[in-house]
Amino acid sequence: MGFWKSRRQKTAAPPPPEKRKGMAFGAISDVGRVRPTNQDHIVALQLSLPTPNGQETLGFFVVADGMGGHTGGATASARAVEIVTGEVLRGLVLPILCGDLPAAVQDLVREALLTANRRILDEAARQHNDMGTTVTAALLLGGRCYQAHVGDSRLYTHTAAGLQCRTRDHSMVARLLELGQISPEEAKHHPKRNYLYQSVGQQDEIEVESDSYSLDGCEHLLLCSDGLWGVVAEGAILQALTQGGDAQVICEQLVGQANEAGGEDNISVIVVQVPQP
């Protein structure tokens, strides 16, 4: 009696579905190795908000560097992140929760810095104190970045093309560099490289630098004080971001490099992993 053996044809397993990389961030503010106190303050928020089209992820990130030569630097940076964050939460997050997405998101972020400037100026006058701080803020919503900036803290975008600085330093040395009166090498060692011509809490009128742009192709956002970008070369920053991995680990690596370079200033770093399909 004959028999036959059934053999089930093997088929290749279907490839796993491509995972969507969601937003994630790391954040550190470190005193460094020289300064006795940390005059930097940072805020890093990620929220999932209900909208008519489903849940929408919002990220809000701020770096404020209190001016070290002023007695109220730490107070100014703390108040700045408090005021700016409060204005954005009231003006954007609460309306979204009520079903209304404000149209002028860019104006809202810019106005938050102007409000911080007015309030800190008033507080300084009442307390007979001298307070000043940089502020660099980034709001991520709907695949776009809305940024506002005063001072010399920086915001970078990291794409396949490399690292791009999205802010302009409001410092005397940066202005001299723009005018071609000094070289990049001279700027690194200029005795007035930390002198700012505008900051939050120091003038009645400030010009907030603001911008918005698509995040298509952007892998990371980096916000940092000059305690990082002033001592760690952009090539080293780019290498840390390109290697990828956990955003918090990248922050720790960058702060470690700044401290290895002397850690002469406070070091604040926020690394945001931008959602990609």
N, C-alpha and C positions, 0 to 999 in steps of 0.2 A: 504494500500500500504506500503510495507516494504521499509526500506532504510538502508544504511550502511554508516559508517563514515570512511573515509580514514585516516589512521594514519601513518605518515612518521616515519620510523624507525630512531631513534637517533643513531648517531655514534660519537665516541669520536673524538674530534678535534685533528688533527695531532700535534705533539709537535713542538714548534717553532724551526726553524733551529738554531743549535748551533752557537753562535756568536764567531768570532775570536777576541781575545784580542790583539789589536795592540800595538805597542810601544808607551810609554808615559813616561814622566820624570818630576821630580821636581828638583829644584836647589836653594840653598841659600848659601850666604857667609855673615857671621855675625861677627861683630867686637868683640863680647863677652862683658864681664863686667869689664875688667881690662885694657886691652891694649888701648892706645889712638887712634890708627889707625889700619886699617885692611890691613895686608900685604899678605893676601891670594887673589888669583884670580882664577876664574873658567870659563870654557866654556862648554856649553851644546847645541848640534846641532842635529836636526833630519831632514833628507832630503829624499824626494821621487825622485828617479832617474830612467830615462827610460833605459831599457836594452833590448836586443833581446828577452828575455823571459818575458817581461812586466816590470811594475814598481817594483823597488827594494828599500826597506827602508834601509837607512844608519843612524846610530847614532854615534856621536863622542863626547866624554866627557873627560874633563881634569880638574884636581885639582892641583894647584901649591901653595905651602906654602913658602913665602919668609922667609928667616932665620932672626928671630927677633933680633939676636945679631949683625946684619950687617946693615949698614946705607942704603944699596941699596936693602934690602929685598923686598920691595914693587915693586921697579922698575924691579928687576929680575923676580919676579913671573908674572908681567904684560907682560914683553917681552917674557917670556917662553911660555905662553899660546898663544900669538900672533904668534910667530915663528912656534911652533909646529902645530897649527891649519892651518896656511898658507901653510906649507909644505904638510900637508895631503890633503888640498883642491886642491893644484896644482898637486900633484902627483897621486891622486886617483879620486877625483870628476870630474875634468876637463877631464881626459881620459875616464871616464865612459860616460860622456855627448857626447864624440866623438865616442862612440861605442867600446871602448877598455877597458877591465877590466884587470888591472895589475895583474900578477901572484904572485909577491912577496909582498903581502900586509903586512905581518909581518915585513919584512925588511924595508918597507917604514915608518911604525910607529916608529920603533927603530931608523932609521936614522934621523927622525924629531927631536928626543931628542938630538942626537949627534950634529945636526946642531945648535940647541938652545944653547948648551953648548959652542960651538966655538964662536958664535956671541956674547953671553953675556960676555964671557971672553975678547973678543976684545974690546967691549964697556967699560968694567970696566977698562981695561988698558988705553984706551984713556982718560977716565974721572977721572983716579986715584981714582976710587971708589972700594968698596968691595961689590960684589953682589953674592948672592947665593939663591937657591930655590929648593924645592922638585918638582918633576913632576910625576904625575900618569895619564896615558892616556889610554882610552879604545875605540876601534873602533868596532862597531857591524855591521856586514854585512853577508848576506847569512847564517844566523843561527849560526854564530861563533863570538867569541870575540877575538880580537887581542889587546894585551895590552903591554905597555912599561912603565918602572918605574925606578925612581932614588929618593932616599931619604926615608922618613918615612910616607908620605901620603899612604893611603891604598886603595885597591880594594877588595871587598867581593862579593861572589856569594851566593844567597839565594835559596835553593832548599827544597824539602820535607824533606831531611835529615838534614837540618839546615843551619848554616852560616859557610862559609869557606873563610878564608883570602887567597887571591891569590897572595899577594905580600910579600916580605921580607923586614923588616925595615933595612935600611943601617945606623944603629946607633951603637955607642960603646956599649950601654947597651944590645941591641939585640944580638950583637956578643958575649958578655960575657955570655948571657943566653944560646946561642947555644952551647958554650963550657962547659956549666955546672958549671961556676965559680960563678954564683949568682942564686938565686931562683926567680921564678916569682913574689913573694911578694917583694923581695928586688929590683927587676927591677922597680916596680911601684914608689918607693921612692928614687931611686938612684940619687945622685946630678948631674950626667952627663947624665941623660936619654934623654936629648934633643940634645946631641952632635952627629953630623952626620960624618961618615968617608967618605962619598961622597955625592955630591949634584951638581946640574946643575949650572955652572958658577963659580965653585971654583977650579977645577983641569983641567989641560991640557987633561988628559985621564980619562974617566969614563967608567964603565962597566954598560951598560943599561940592566936591567933585563927585558926580554921579554918572552912572551908566547902566545899561541893561543889554543883555546879549543871550543868544541861544546857547544851550549847553550840549548841543549835538557834537559828538566826538570828544567831549571833555571827559577825562577819566578821574581827575582829582581837582579840587580847589584847595589852595593853601593860603591861610591867613596867618600873619606872623608879625611880631614886633621886630625892631631893628637889632634886638639881642640875638636873633637868628640870622637875618639876611646880611647884617653888618659884618659877620665873622665867618659864616659858612658860605662857600662859593656856590653859585647857582648850579654848577655842574654836579656838585655833591648832593644838592637838594634834589636835582632831577634824577640822579641815580637812585636815591632812596625811594622816590615815588615810582620810578620805572620798575624797581624790583617787586613792587606790589606787596600784597599781604595785608595784615590787619592794620587799620588806620591808626589805632592807638600805638601799635608797635613802631610804625613809621614816625610818629610824634616823638616817642622815646628815643629813637635813633638820632633824630635831628637835634633834640635837646642835648643828648650826649655829645654830639659833635661840637655844638656850640660851647659846652663846658670844657671839652678837651682843648678848644682854641683859646681858652682863658676864662670864659664865662664872666666877662667884665660888666655885663649888663643883665637885667632881668630878661628872661627868654619865654615868650609866649608863642605857642604853635597850635593851630587847628588844621587838621587834614580831613577833608570831606571826600568820601568815595561817592562820585556822582552816579546816579542810576543809569544803566545802559541796557539796551535790549540784548 
